[in-house]
Amino acid sequence: MEVIPLNRFISIEPIVETEEAEQAPILVPDNYRPQSLHGKAKVIGIANDCKLLVGTGDCVIVDNSMVQEINVGEETKYLILENHVLCVLEE
């Protein structure tokens, strides 16, 4: 099912970068993953009223605490307001 963002939202796909697991000095659950303040994401869709100069397929840095996780059926979609996109990464 396709999600079409509205009201200045941008549909994103978080890019998870794998890191080698460090040996923790304290016990934590096996599925625990520390989350950084900022994360990389790929732009999937953009609302028509969005003024941010990004395009579909662009790689952006977002504020992880502002990403909204939406469950649609068995799929999980991620949305963020345009003002929480911090920068666009260019190659």
Buried (B, 14 or more C-beta within 10 A) or exposed (E): EEBEBEEBBBBBEBEEEEEEEEEEEEEEEEEEEEEEEEBBBBBBBBBEEBEBEBEEEBBBBBBBEEBEEEEEEEEEBBBBBBEBBEEBEEE
